Amino acid sequence: LNVDTNAIKALIYLIKQYLKGSMHENADLRVKALEKLYSLLKERNKEIIFLIERQENTQILSEIMLSLLNGSRDPDHRVKVLCGACLGEIGAIDPAYFMTNISLANRNNNTSTN
């Protein structure tokens, strides 16, 4: 798979925008952002797999997973369902890889707040 660096940067930018929207205080806006994220993950699945396999963009993958896992606890049922659908589109990620990145992200967040 030949993936353009600018295309990957644009993909990451879109993902970040949709993740930001998925945390909005208005449930309807969270749903809209997650619907767009789901469509993006579905349409650009090969590029998402490329990101996961290359393991070069670990920060964005950790952000995606943490946001979706947190969203699965949302009081709005629509948000929960969409978070599950997005997780399904991403597929399986080695838990050891994911947990390492969560630990690093948490450590970075803790040091930046002190």
C-alpha angles and dihedrals in degrees: 000000000000108000123184114232091224090052090054091049090050090048092051090048092053092047091052091050092050092046089052089052091048089065096051117129091236111081093210090056091047089053093048092050092048092048089054091046091050091051091048093050091048096046096043098036094134091057091047090052088048090055092050095046095047092048089204096119098050094146094061092045090052090048091051094048095044093047093049094045090049090046090056086070093054115128090230111087092209091059092050092051093048092048089053091048091051091049088051091053092051092051130195121346122186104263092217090058092046096046092050090054093047090052091050092046092049092047090050092048092049094050093046092053095050 
